[in-house]
Amino acid sequence: MIDIKGVRVRAKDFLLKDVTLAVQSGSCHVVIGPTGCGKTTLLEAILGLRKLQEGEIYVDGKNITHLPPHKRGFSYVPQDLALFPHLTVWENITYGIKQSKIKNKTELYKLASELAEALGITHLLKKDIKNLSGGEKQRVALARALASGRKNLLLDEPFSALHEGIKKDLWLLLKKLQETYKLTIIMVSHDLVETFFLSDYISVMIEGTIRQTDKKEKVYRFPSDLEVVKYFGIKNIFSGKVIAMNDNNYLVYSEELKAKISIPSSSVSFKFSIGDTVSFGIRKEDVIILRPDLPRKNDNLLSGVITEVYPKGASVLVMFAPSGSDLSIEIEVPEYAASKLNLKTQSQAIVSLKSERIFVLKEPRFEVKEAKIKR
Amino acid sequence: MFSKLNFKTLSMFFAFSIFTFYVGLIISLFYFWNGSLFVETLSSERTLFSIKISLIAATIATLLSLFFAIPSAYALSRFDFKGKHVIDTILEFPLIVSPAALGAMLLIFFNNPLGAWFQKHVVQFIFTFYGIILAQFMTTLGIATRLIKATLDEIPKRYEDVASSLGASPIKVFLTITLPLSKKGIIASAILTWAKALGEFGATITVAGSMAMRTETLPIAIFTRLASADIEGTVVLILILITIGFTIPYVVRLLTGRKSL
């Protein structure tokens, strides 16, 4: 287990403040955030390349805060991979083994061969680094990081330079390696798809602070605040007042939507009273456009007009304006569903905000307003 | 005509101009060429001695410079510490003060109590072979450090970070990653340092003097010949110096597999 407690790091004009993470052994913890938010600085601090102003770092209960990088027991794959250009592929992979103080290194060399096999690079072992493709370099970097037998892996956006096809193959490979070798991974990324694919836990970092840490399903379902929501690109954020409540649901009237919205109390992690203002949101893929010919059993129904339809390949982005409201709601519909619904601009439609998919923020209203899309 | 010149042609014109300046000077030497004098001068004991001490002194001074320059350049390139900028600035010191002034400063130092004690109890520099090495070392050290620092600055620190994450101690990182990656740059720096030491005159003559068969390096021998109005002899020694100055770096480059500086 990797415990990062109250870490504070100053890097020139940038400050990483009060970062606390508990990374479970054998899990993949992804720190996600916009470029320049401090993700790489955090990795460098864990690795021992940056001095901590405050805080401590523990690995399996041992305080490593003051240990030099080579004694911390982390393997590291930086964004540019940094494969040693003067060494061959095999020399790169076995570099860590040569540095190891273990007397009998047979097992480690066996592991290196096994990793080369698993990563499909056995035919490259005698080659020079400069003759490899991007995907091959990536595989060599992973093999080098793991061949030293270390279980704690730090990955700094290692797939960012690769194209989609190769990326997905390597994601699967990394997952497999993680399971096989019981790796504990801390990875930083700004790719949402990659993050949700690879992670068990996610921390969202914005401007040097961790805004939310949780299991990936929870982070996906319940983004905690407006900054996180903005980073995820969720535009459907509204405000309303609690007008009724029971054990299972809050009923919120949204003046902006001109509608009553039911929110399950299980989706709300804090208590509200009648009359309280709440800010809530829903992802564009969780808004359903109903077929006009089917009975309407769904909750949180809104009628209005489709104002824009943008085909995106596998899906279609639809802008919907509820009747009497000056807001737009973003809706993402799978392409096959969109063609069945025959969506056209200026056509009437009824949509449902699936109540169990609504999340509630703890943000003040004036900030929420900034996130809205005005028609 | 000038309107037709593009930037590439113009820049190549300047490159060829530099070539013409220097090669023109070399060619002009042959106006005073005397074949029989060349053989005679080259085979004279005095010239052979000058060649020998020039080569030995320049090589020792270069090795000494590298010994100090490599770790210093690494520190200046990789670490932030108090006084770093002052040290970085003082590397230009041998360039700012003339070699003669640097030699004079060494003379003055060896005439103060600490320098005099050093001369008496450690090693005698004034008017000795050691003085030649010291003068060349002091003249080249700053430049060698500056050149090697430029080489190290080009090597991404990321390689070293990854190597230390793989368990390599700082000295192992330096020996297995930094040094091999900077090998070519260090060799190029060494060649330039050696060439600078070989041609050093001002500081050497001030500290070591110009005693034939004792401290007379090739540049000093050239000066002595010129001072005695022996133009043909001067030309011969200049040609010897040029030949050595170009041949040895070329051989080093061939041996180390480096095609260009």
Chai-1 contact restraints between the chains, C-beta under 6 A:
chainA,res_idxA,chainB,res_idxB,connection_type,confidence,min_distance_angstrom,max_distance_angstrom,comment,restraint_id
A,L47,B,S165,contact,1.0,0.0,6.0,A-B,restraint_1
A,L49,B,D161,contact,1.0,0.0,6.0,A-B,restraint_2
A,P69,B,S164,contact,1.0,0.0,6.0,A-B,restraint_3
A,P69,B,S165,contact,1.0,0.0,6.0,A-B,restraint_4
A,H70,B,S164,contact,1.0,0.0,6.0,A-B,restraint_5
A,H70,B,G167,contact,1.0,0.0,6.0,A-B,restraint_6
A,H70,B,A168,contact,1.0,0.0,6.0,A-B,restraint_7
A,H70,B,S169,contact,1.0,0.0,6.0,A-B,restraint_8
A,F74,B,S165,contact,1.0,0.0,6.0,A-B,restraint_9
A,Y76,B,V162,contact,1.0,0.0,6.0,A-B,restraint_10
A,Y76,B,S165,contact,1.0,0.0,6.0,A-B,restraint_11
A,P78,B,R158,contact,1.0,0.0,6.0,A-B,restraint_12
A,A82,B,R158,contact,1.0,0.0,6.0,A-B,restraint_13
A,A82,B,Y159,contact,1.0,0.0,6.0,A-B,restraint_14
A,A82,B,V162,contact,1.0,0.0,6.0,A-B,restraint_15
A,H86,B,P180,contact,1.0,0.0,6.0,A-B,restraint_16
A,H86,B,L181,contact,1.0,0.0,6.0,A-B,restraint_17
A,Y95,B,L166,contact,1.0,0.0,6.0,A-B,restraint_18
A,G96,B,L166,contact,1.0,0.0,6.0,A-B,restraint_19
A,G96,B,G167,contact,1.0,0.0,6.0,A-B,restraint_20
A,Q99,B,L166,contact,1.0,0.0,6.0,A-B,restraint_21
A,Q99,B,G167,contact,1.0,0.0,6.0,A-B,restraint_22
A,Q99,B,A168,contact,1.0,0.0,6.0,A-B,restraint_23
A,S100,B,G167,contact,1.0,0.0,6.0,A-B,restraint_24
A,S148,B,L166,contact,1.0,0.0,6.0,A-B,restraint_25
